[in-house]
Amino acid sequence: MDNLIKVYDNVIDKEYCNELISKFENNEQLHEKFDSKGMVFTQINIQKIGWVSDYNIIKKVFTANVEKYKNDYKISEQQMPLTCVLEPVRMKRYLPNNYDEFKPHVDVNQKANSTRFLVMFLYLTDNKKGKTIFPNLDVEIECKQGSLLMFPPMWPWLHAGQKPSRVSKYIMQSYLHYV
């Protein structure tokens, strides 16, 4: 078995990526800014603000690709929960300002987030420098518009979101949770 890091290309088209970015930029009043402990970005929780049709589209994309992931890694029903839920979907923006980034971390590191079992990052822009890196695994994932990155969120998958260059990096992000 390899490192359980998988990328699916072209899961949504470029026009829809650009539409989501435009919607994000045109709703500045909904932006939540983070600047703490190596997390520097701006986000919108799309469920919290009622982007119902976008949530439904992204949920379908995530769900369909979870099935591909399970098939690609030959994950049986005994290995994955029969019932799970999607964490609220967030859209994040990292500006090319040599400041916005997400330093090395894991997404399950305390009881409060211990129900997460699969990470999903949907890249909405191309960005050569805005890679997702796994320093302990010597893996770098390109930020490629329309592609979906999936991997487990626990301690072996230490990862970071590099600083973007020239253009902003946008992603849609969520997790599958045990219920």
C-alpha positions in Angstrom: 0.0 0.0 0.0 1.3 3.5 -0.8 0.9 6.6 1.2 -2.9 7.0 0.7 -2.4 10.4 -0.9 -4.5 10.6 -4.0 -5.3 13.3 -6.6 -8.2 13.3 -9.0 -7.9 15.7 -11.9 -10.7 17.6 -13.5 -13.4 16.9 -11.0 -15.0 20.3 -11.7 -14.5 22.5 -14.7 -12.5 25.7 -14.8 -15.6 27.9 -15.4 -17.2 26.7 -12.2 -13.9 27.2 -10.3 -13.8 30.8 -11.6 -17.5 31.3 -10.7 -16.8 30.2 -7.1 -13.8 32.6 -6.9 -15.9 35.5 -8.2 -18.6 34.7 -5.7 -16.0 34.6 -2.9 -14.5 38.0 -3.9 -17.9 39.6 -4.3 -18.9 38.7 -0.7 -16.2 40.3 1.3 -18.6 40.9 4.2 -18.6 37.1 4.7 -14.8 36.7 4.9 -13.3 35.3 8.1 -9.6 36.1 8.4 -7.2 33.8 10.3 -3.7 34.7 11.4 -2.6 32.4 14.2 0.0 29.7 14.8 1.1 29.5 11.2 -2.4 29.7 9.7 -2.8 32.7 7.6 -5.7 32.8 5.2 -9.2 34.1 4.6 -12.2 31.8 4.5 -16.0 31.5 4.0 -18.0 28.6 5.5 -20.3 28.1 2.6 -22.9 26.2 4.6 -23.1 28.9 7.3 -23.9 31.6 4.8 -26.4 29.6 2.7 -24.7 28.8 -0.6 -27.0 25.8 -0.8 -26.6 25.0 -4.5 -22.8 25.3 -4.4 -22.7 23.1 -1.3 -24.8 20.4 -3.0 -22.5 20.5 -6.1 -19.4 20.2 -4.0 -20.9 17.5 -1.8 -21.7 15.4 -4.9 -18.1 15.9 -6.1 -16.6 14.9 -2.7 -19.0 11.9 -2.4 -18.3 10.6 -5.9 -14.6 10.8 -5.4 -14.7 9.2 -1.9 -16.1 6.1 -3.8 -13.2 6.3 -6.3 -10.8 6.6 -3.4 -12.3 3.5 -1.7 -12.1 1.6 -5.0 -8.6 2.7 -5.8 -7.3 1.6 -2.4 -9.5 -1.5 -2.2 -11.1 -0.2 1.0 -13.7 -2.7 2.1 -17.0 -1.9 4.0 -15.3 -3.3 7.1 -12.5 -0.7 6.9 -14.6 2.4 6.5 -17.6 3.6 8.5 -21.0 2.7 7.0 -22.3 6.1 8.1 -20.3 9.3 8.0 -20.9 13.0 7.6 -19.2 15.9 5.8 -17.7 18.7 7.9 -18.9 22.1 6.8 -17.3 23.0 3.5 -15.0 26.0 3.6 -13.6 28.0 0.8 -10.2 29.4 1.6 -8.0 32.1 -0.1 -4.3 32.5 0.3 -3.0 35.8 -1.1 0.4 35.9 -2.9 1.7 38.3 -0.3 4.7 36.2 1.0 2.7 35.9 4.3 -0.4 33.7 3.7 0.3 30.1 4.2 -0.5 27.1 6.4 2.6 25.8 8.1 3.2 22.1 8.7 0.4 20.5 10.8 -1.9 17.6 11.1 -5.7 17.9 11.1 -6.4 15.4 13.9 -4.5 16.5 17.0 -7.0 16.6 19.8 -10.3 15.1 21.0 -12.4 17.9 19.4 -11.3 17.0 15.8 -10.7 13.3 16.3 -13.8 12.3 14.3 -12.1 13.4 11.1 -10.9 10.5 8.9 -10.4 11.8 5.4 -9.3 15.2 4.1 -10.5 16.7 0.8 -8.9 19.8 -0.8 -10.5 20.9 -4.1 -8.1 23.3 -5.9 -9.9 26.2 -7.6 -6.8 27.8 -9.1 -3.4 26.8 -10.7 -0.5 28.0 -8.6 3.0 26.7 -9.0 4.2 27.8 -5.6 1.0 27.1 -3.6 1.7 23.3 -3.3 0.4 21.1 -0.6 3.5 19.4 0.8 4.0 16.3 3.0 7.6 16.9 4.3 7.9 13.6 6.1 6.8 11.6 3.0 8.7 13.7 0.5 5.5 14.3 -1.5 4.5 17.6 -3.1 1.0 18.1 -4.7 0.6 20.8 -7.4 -2.2 23.3 -6.9 -4.0 22.5 -10.1 -7.4 24.0 -11.0 -10.3 21.5 -10.8 -8.3 18.8 -9.0 -9.1 17.1 -5.7 -6.6 15.9 -3.2 -7.6 13.3 -0.6 -5.6 11.8 2.3 -6.0 10.7 5.9 -5.7 13.6 8.5 -3.7 11.9 11.2 -0.2 12.2 12.5 1.7 10.3 9.7 0.3 12.9 7.1 2.0 16.0 8.4 1.3 18.6 5.6 1.6 22.3 4.8 0.1 24.7 2.3 2.9 26.7 0.8 2.8 30.4 0.1 1.4 31.1 -3.3 3.2 33.3 -5.8 1.8 35.7 -8.4 -1.9 34.7 -8.0 -4.1 33.9 -5.1 -4.6 30.2 -4.2 -8.3 29.2 -3.6 -9.5 25.8 -2.3 -12.7 24.2 -1.2 -12.0 22.0 1.8 -13.8 19.5 4.0 -13.4 16.3 5.9 -15.3 13.1 6.4 -16.3 12.4 10.0 -17.2 9.4 12.0 -20.7 9.7 13.5 
